[in-house]
């Protein structure tokens, strides 16, 4: 039988208090429009699970998909500007 040896906890692991850092909260705030758009898309898709999709449902899903794509584009552009140091 082999014994299991636990590794000592590092100081970084001990310092973790379970709360997100300010930098992590900033990233979540930056991504929040995309998260909300994805939730709206999911809601629109869930509404059509138990019944046939109507024309209005299809339009709602299409608009939600377009919003998700637009938010992804905007998030990518903001992240690109932040990494490149701003506008040229």
Backbone bond lengths (Angstrom), bond angles and torsions (degrees), N, CA, C in turn:
res aa  C-N    CA-C-N  psi(-1)  N-CA   C-N-CA  omega(-1)  CA-C   N-CA-C  phi
1 X - - - 1.446 - - 1.522 108.66 -
2 X 1.311 115.91 133.58 1.463 120.50 179.40 1.521 109.33 -95.24
3 X 1.297 114.69 140.53 1.462 117.92 177.47 1.520 109.44 -90.28
4 X 1.302 115.30 148.86 1.456 121.09 178.55 1.519 107.77 -94.69
5 X 1.304 115.38 124.75 1.465 120.58 -179.65 1.518 108.00 -105.38
6 X 1.292 117.04 125.95 1.457 120.63 178.32 1.514 109.06 -88.30
7 X 1.302 115.27 142.54 1.452 120.89 178.27 1.522 109.46 -84.60
8 X 1.303 116.99 146.84 1.468 118.54 178.64 1.526 110.36 -66.68
9 X 1.298 115.58 144.01 1.461 121.12 179.30 1.521 109.33 -71.11
10 X 1.306 115.57 139.56 1.460 119.30 178.41 1.520 109.57 -80.69
11 X 1.299 115.67 165.00 1.461 119.51 -179.75 1.523 110.84 -65.28
12 X 1.355 116.76 -31.00 1.465 120.25 178.23 1.533 109.86 -64.61
13 X 1.327 116.96 -41.15 1.459 120.07 179.80 1.526 110.55 -66.96
14 X 1.296 117.10 -34.66 1.457 119.92 179.50 1.519 111.51 -72.79
15 X 1.317 117.22 -29.90 1.456 120.96 -177.87 1.531 112.07 -77.07
16 X 1.312 118.56 -16.99 1.459 121.68 -178.56 1.519 109.51 -68.10
17 X 1.320 116.21 122.80 1.463 120.18 -177.48 1.528 112.90 -103.50
18 X 1.336 117.77 4.76 1.456 120.88 177.18 1.512 114.84 89.08
19 X 1.300 117.63 -4.48 1.458 121.68 -179.78 1.523 109.86 -104.10
20 X 1.329 117.64 146.15 1.464 119.41 177.75 1.526 110.79 -69.74
21 X 1.316 114.60 149.99 1.455 119.48 178.75 1.532 109.22 -78.25
22 X 1.322 115.75 169.80 1.464 120.07 177.93 1.527 110.86 -62.33
23 X 1.322 117.09 -37.71 1.462 120.74 179.13 1.526 110.87 -64.50
24 X 1.329 117.43 -40.91 1.459 120.91 178.05 1.522 111.36 -65.86
25 X 1.313 117.27 -38.96 1.463 120.49 177.33 1.520 111.37 -66.46
26 X 1.339 117.27 -35.64 1.465 120.63 176.91 1.521 111.04 -64.20
27 X 1.336 116.91 -39.18 1.462 120.65 178.91 1.524 110.04 -66.22
28 X 1.316 117.37 -41.53 1.471 120.75 178.59 1.524 109.68 -63.50
29 X 1.316 117.22 -42.13 1.467 120.31 178.85 1.528 110.79 -63.78
30 X 1.326 116.58 -36.96 1.463 120.65 178.70 1.526 111.02 -67.05
31 X 1.325 117.09 -36.21 1.461 121.77 -177.99 1.522 113.68 -88.76
32 X 1.314 118.81 -4.49 1.463 121.56 -174.57 1.532 113.72 -58.69
33 X 1.334 122.10 -41.33 1.472 119.10 177.51 1.531 112.65 -59.72
34 X 1.327 117.08 -38.34 1.463 120.10 177.35 1.520 110.77 -67.37
35 X 1.310 117.36 -41.65 1.461 121.13 179.40 1.531 110.19 -61.02
36 X 1.315 117.07 -44.59 1.468 120.65 179.82 1.523 111.42 -65.89
37 X 1.336 117.34 -37.61 1.462 120.24 177.53 1.527 110.70 -65.19
38 X 1.330 116.88 -39.80 1.463 120.14 178.18 1.524 111.44 -67.06
39 X 1.325 117.53 -35.56 1.467 120.87 176.67 1.526 110.06 -65.47
40 X 1.330 117.61 -41.28 1.463 120.78 177.83 1.529 111.01 -62.88
41 X 1.333 116.84 -40.74 1.464 120.15 177.50 1.521 110.27 -63.34
42 X 1.305 116.67 -44.29 1.461 120.45 179.21 1.528 111.09 -62.29
43 X 1.314 117.39 -41.42 1.467 120.95 177.20 1.528 111.15 -60.85
44 X 1.330 116.13 -43.16 1.466 119.80 179.88 1.526 111.00 -64.84
45 X 1.326 116.98 -38.28 1.460 119.64 179.28 1.527 111.64 -71.76
46 X 1.312 117.06 -36.96 1.469 120.81 179.50 1.525 110.87 -64.23
47 X 1.321 117.05 -35.39 1.462 120.54 -178.71 1.526 111.94 -61.67
48 X 1.343 116.84 -24.34 1.467 119.28 -176.46 1.527 113.08 -99.89
49 X 1.328 117.98 7.41 1.458 119.92 -177.58 1.524 113.42 -69.74
50 X 1.315 117.74 -37.73 1.460 120.27 -173.55 1.523 113.94 -103.49
51 X 1.324 116.35 7.81 1.463 119.10 178.07 1.522 108.74 -153.84
52 X 1.309 116.91 160.53 1.474 119.09 177.71 1.529 110.39 -65.03
53 X 1.308 115.29 144.08 1.465 119.95 -179.80 1.523 110.12 -73.67
54 X 1.323 115.73 131.28 1.459 121.28 175.65 1.519 108.61 -87.50
55 X 1.305 115.36 175.10 1.466 120.10 177.38 1.525 109.92 -60.83
56 X 1.311 116.61 -39.63 1.463 120.41 178.64 1.529 111.02 -64.92
57 X 1.333 117.32 -40.12 1.468 120.93 177.59 1.525 110.97 -62.76
58 X 1.318 116.46 -44.42 1.465 120.19 179.24 1.527 110.97 -61.91
59 X 1.314 116.40 -40.35 1.458 120.57 178.57 1.532 110.75 -65.90
60 X 1.336 116.40 -41.31 1.463 121.01 179.02 1.533 110.80 -62.80
61 X 1.333 116.95 -43.10 1.468 121.13 179.09 1.524 110.38 -66.14
62 X 1.320 117.40 -42.66 1.464 120.78 179.71 1.529 111.08 -62.60
63 X 1.325 116.78 -43.15 1.465 119.74 178.25 1.523 111.53 -65.33
64 X 1.340 116.37 -38.63 1.465 119.64 178.46 1.521 110.73 -66.16
65 X 1.334 118.24 -39.34 1.469 121.00 177.11 1.524 110.69 -63.40
66 X 1.317 116.57 -42.69 1.468 120.40 179.08 1.528 110.90 -63.36
67 X 1.320 115.94 -38.46 1.464 119.69 178.54 1.529 111.06 -66.03
68 X 1.343 117.12 -40.73 1.468 120.51 177.39 1.527 109.56 -61.65
69 X 1.325 116.81 -45.60 1.464 119.51 179.77 1.524 111.64 -62.71
70 X 1.321 116.82 -40.44 1.466 120.03 179.11 1.528 111.23 -65.49
71 X 1.315 116.97 -40.87 1.465 120.24 178.88 1.525 111.32 -67.29
72 X 1.345 116.84 -38.28 1.470 119.64 176.42 1.520 110.53 -62.83
73 X 1.341 116.34 -42.80 1.458 120.78 178.02 1.522 110.71 -61.25
74 X 1.322 116.59 -46.94 1.459 120.29 -179.39 1.523 111.68 -63.69
75 X 1.325 117.08 -40.81 1.459 120.72 178.81 1.524 110.81 -64.84
76 X 1.314 116.88 -41.41 1.462 120.74 178.35 1.516 110.41 -64.29
77 X 1.317 117.22 -41.87 1.466 120.36 178.88 1.521 111.33 -65.31
78 X 1.338 117.41 -40.54 1.470 119.72 178.23 1.524 110.79 -65.56
79 X 1.314 116.73 -40.93 1.461 120.15 179.68 1.530 110.32 -67.02
80 X 1.325 117.44 -37.64 1.459 121.14 177.70 1.515 112.28 -65.14
81 X 1.330 116.63 -39.20 1.469 120.19 178.45 1.516 110.67 -68.17
82 X 1.322 117.29 -38.21 1.452 120.67 -179.77 1.528 111.24 -66.12
83 X 1.321 117.31 -36.62 1.453 120.61 -178.86 1.522 111.74 -77.77
84 X 1.336 117.72 -33.41 1.452 119.39 -177.96 1.516 112.92 -83.69
85 X 1.306 117.25 -8.12 1.457 119.91 177.80 1.514 114.19 93.93
86 X 1.308 117.84 12.99 1.458 120.35 176.69 1.502 112.00 112.40
87 X 1.317 115.48 -169.90 1.454 120.77 -177.86 1.514 110.51 -71.64
88 X 1.315 115.03 151.45 1.475 119.92 -177.67 1.494 112.03 -79.70
